[in-house]
Amino acid sequence: MSKVHLRSEVLALLQLSAPNVSESEFETILRALPTSFNWNYFLERAIATKLAGYLLHYPTLAQHHYPPFVFEKIKSYQQLILLHSTFLRADVLELTPQLEAQNLDYALLKGWDLHFRYGVSLKERQISDIDILIRESDLSQLEVLLQQNGYRVMPYNYKSRFHQKWLPTHAPLSATKGGKMLDVHTTAFAKDHRIELPLNLANKAKIELPEGGHLWVLNEAEAQLFLAFHAIKHLEALHDFKGAQIMELKIAGIDASKLRKKEKILLEKLVAFLDRANNLELDLNNIYDAFYMYQLAGGKAPFSIKCFRIFKRLQLKTSFLKSLVLAYFDLFPSKSYLEKRFGKGRYMALNLKRLH
């Protein structure tokens, strides 16, 4: 076991942002910081990991101990994500009654599930977009509704018809409005994520809103599983796993009885990783731990991470023959795919532009 030595700035970031840190612990941590503490690095990593929103549990103490530029930057960060999320929340409350009026079954996912179900603060938990689950058969009807509400709707752009057939995405529709993004899911994960997690809209849960009205989310057990496997997806791909994601995982008592053997193993790996992460006992010989440490500390990706990413890319996404066909179209995607990304033009010129 190669135990990780955390820089004082990273250690303080994890301790100060912990959801259960007491006021006395918060002050003790700040008083114990060494004189060599690099506040610029601390601030940079706080924002990069999305933990900055959780650094003002005790504002008076924070203002007293943080350098003024750090305190003001964190306050500004919180105000910025609160403003963005407030506009998104208004869109959610405007759109969801219309979905119900048209008999479109839906469930809000991820950040909005956490906010409406548990009251997660919009100035702490950064929510970048709206994720919503619907039935695949309702996509066309939803597309019309979104356009009527001023959204620019964009169906998923597949590299080829073979990609669409063999590697369907989990979010076949996205839409934008005034710089805000909405992702429409029909399944939990894309085919190439190689994770099977059925989501059942028939068992969705109703959330009564304090301002009146209601909306729908997944039932709590499915929502917890979805968040857990969303974290697993990022850890398995070694891509974009934020420190803040650990805080929203509720693994204790989770029901894994209906999962396949593969998903049960993945969930066990996640539970073991979370135990090490929460106890600050990370092991660099474990790829999850090494990647999490890299995400926390920043800098260049370690050699082990680079090698593992190459290995992941070389893994077959489907059968050998199908993978050969997909590999060809990865290099030479359809012209319609290229034109949707880069506009009209000659095929080779557009593909060279993509490769560059």
N, C-alpha and C positions, 0 to 999 in steps of 0.2 A: 504493500500500500504506500503510495507516494502522496503524503498529506500536503494540502495546499497551505502556503503561508500568504495570508491576505494582507495587502497594503493597508495601512492605518486608515486611509481615506475610504477604501472599499468596505472595510469592516465597520467604520462609523456610519456609512451610508446604509448598510443592512440593519444595523442596530437602531438607528434613529428613525428609520422608516417602518420598523416592525409595528404591526397593528396593535399589539398588546403591550407596547412599551409604556411604563408608568411615568408619571411626571418626575419622580425622584430619579428613576433610571435614566431618563432623558437628560436631566441636568448632570448626573454623574458622568455619563458618556462624554458630554461636551467639555466638562471640566478636566477630563483625563486626556484630552487630545494633546499630542506632542507639539512643541513649538515649531517643528519642521513640517507640520501638517500643511498640505498643498490644497488650499481652498479652491483654486481654479480647476484643478483636476477633479476634486470632489463634486463641484458644480457640473462640470462637463459630463461626468459619469451619471450623476443624478438625473439629468435630462435625457441622456442617451438610453438609460434603462427604464425610463418613465417612473422612476421612484421619487422624482422631485415633488410630485403632488402630495406625497405622504410625509414630508419633512417639516410640516408646521402643525404637528399634533398639539404643541403647546407654544402658541405664537409669542407670548411674552418672553419665555425662556429663549426661544429661537432668536428673537430680535436682540436680546441681551448678549448672546454668545456668538451668533453668526456674524461675520464681517458684514457691514452695511450693504456692500454690493451683492453678497450672496443672498442675504435676506430679501432684498428688493427683487433680485432675479427670480427667486423661488415664488415670491408673491405674484410677480408678473406672469410666470408660467402658469400658476393656478388660475389667475384671472383669464388668461388666454384660453385654456382648455375648458374652463367654465363657460365662457362666451360661445365657443364653438359648439359645445355639447347642448347649451340652452337652445340654440337654433335647431340642432338636430332633434331635440326633444319636442319642439314645437311641430316639426315635420311629422314625427311619430304620432303625436296626438291628433294631427290633421288627417293623416292617411289611414290609421287603423279603423276608425268608424266607417270609412268608405269601403274598406275591404269587407267588413262585416255586412254592410248594407248590400253588397253584391254577392253575398254568400261565399266569399273566398276564405277558406280555412287558412289560418296563418299562426305562426308563433314567433315572437321576437327572440333573438339569440344573443349570446355573449354579453357584451357590456350593458345592453338595454334590459336584458333579463335580470342581471345583477342589480341594476339601478331600481327597477320597478318592484322586484321581488324582495330585495333586502335593504333598499334605501341607500345603496352605495353612492357616495358623494361625487358629484360631477366636477368638483374642483380638485379631487384627489385621483380618481380613476379616469385616465384619459380614454375617451371614446371617440374614435376617428370617423366612424361611419355608422350606418344602420344595417344590421344583418337580420334578415327575415326568412323564415322557412315557409314554403307553400307546396301544394301538390303540383307535380309536373304538368298534369292535365289543365291546370289553371294559368299557365304561363301566358298564353295569348290574351286572355281576359285581363290579367294584371298589366300586361304591356300597354294595352289600350287605356286602362285607368291611369297609369303613371303618365302617359303622354297628355291626357286630359288635365292632369295636375301640374303641367309645366316641366316635367322631367324629360331629359334627353336619354332615351333608352338605347342600350348597346348590348345586343346578344353576344355571347362569348365567341371569340374569333379563333376557330380551330385551324391548325396548320394544314389539315387535309380532312377529307370525309372519313378516312380510316381512323384518324385521331378521334373524331366525333363518335364513331361506332365503337371503337375498342377502348378508348380512354375518355369516357364522358366526364365532364367537370361536375363539381357539386354545386356550382353557382353559375347557371347558364345565362343569367341576365344580370346586368348592372345598370344603374341609372344615376345621372347627376342632375343637380338643380342648385344653382347659385353657389357652386363650389363645394356642395355637400354630396356625399356618395351613399348610394343604397345598393347593397348586394343581395340578390335573390337566390336563396338556396332551395334545391329540391331534394338533396340528400345531405348527410352529415359530411361526407368526404368524397373527393374525386377518386376515380378508379386507380390512378397512379399513386395515391397515398397508401394504398394497400391496407386500409383499415375499414372493417365492416362494423357499422354501428347504426342499426335501424332506428329511425325517429318516428314516433307515432303521433300524428296530429289529432287522432281520435281521442287521445288521453290528455290533451293539453289542459293547462291550468288557467283559471280566470283570475286576474288581478284587478281589484277595485281601486280606483284612483282617488286620492284625497280631494282632488278638485272636482270629482264627479266623473261618471263614466267608468269604463273598464277597458282592458285589453287582454291579450292572450300570450302566454309563454308555454314552453314545454312543461310537463309535469316535473317536479323537483328532482326525482331520481334520474330521469333522462337528461335533464339540464346539467346535473353534476357530472354524469358520464361524458356528455358532449364536451364540457370544459376540460375535463381530464384528458380526453383523447385529442382535443385541439392542442393542448400543451405537448402531448406525446408526438403529434404530427410535426411540430416545430423541432423538438428534440431529436427525433429520428432523422429529420432532414438536415439537422445542424443549421437551421436558418431562423433568425429573428425571434429568439426566445428572450423575452424581456423579464427582468427581475420582478416587475410588478405582477406578472402572471402567477407567481407562486402564491401570492396573497389571496387570490380568488378561488383557489382549488379547495374543495371540501371533500376530502377523500374518506374520512372516517365514516364507517357505516355504509359505504357505497355498495350497491347490489350489483355484483358481477356475475351472478349465477347464469344469466342467459347469454353471456358472451362466448364466442368461440375460444378455443384453447390459445390461439395466437394473441388475441386481444387480452386475454387474462394474463399472459406472460408480459405483455407490454405494460399493463396496469401495475403488475408487481414491480417491474423495473422503475416505473414512475414513483410508486410509494417508497421504494428504497432510496431513490434519489432525493425525494422531498425530505425524508428523514435526515439524510446527510446534510442537505442544504440548510434546513432549519436549525440543525445543531452545529452548523459551521464546521463540519467534518468532511469536507470535500476531498475526493481522491482523484488525482490527476490521471491515474491508470484507467479510470472509468470515463468513457467517452461523453456521457451526459454531463458529468462533473467538469471535465476539461472544457467542454463547450460553454457551460454556464459561467465558468470562471473567465473565459475569454470574453463573453458578452458583458460581464460585470466590469472587467478591467480595461477592455478596449485594446487598441494596438493591433499588431499584425496577428493573423490567425496562426496558431501553433502548427507545426508540421503534421501532427497526428490528425488535426481537424482537416487540413488540406487533403491528406491521404484518404480519410474517411469520406469526404465529399466526392472525391474521384470514384471511389468504390461504389458509392450510392448511385452515381450517374451511370456507371457501367452495368448495374443490376438490370436484369430483364424486367420490363414493366408488364409483360404478358408472355405468351408463348414465343419460342425462338423465332419462328417464321414471321409472326406478326410483328415482333420487335425489329426484324430486319426491314420490313416495310415502313414502320414508323420512323426508324433511323434515317431512311432515305428521305422521307418527307420532313424530318427535322432539319436536314441539310438543304432540301429543295422544297419548301412549302408551296402550297397552291398560290396562284397569282391573286386570287380574291383575298387571301390572308394578307399578302404583302400590300395590296392596294388599300385595304382597310387601315393599315398601319401607316403607310407612307404616301398614299395618294396614287394617282395614275402615273404610269411610266412603263419603260421596258422591263421585262422580267429580270434579266441579269443585273441591271442597274439597281433595281429595288432590292434584290437579294443581297447584293454586295453592300448596300446601305445598311441592311439588317445585320450582316455579319460584322460590320465595323462598329 
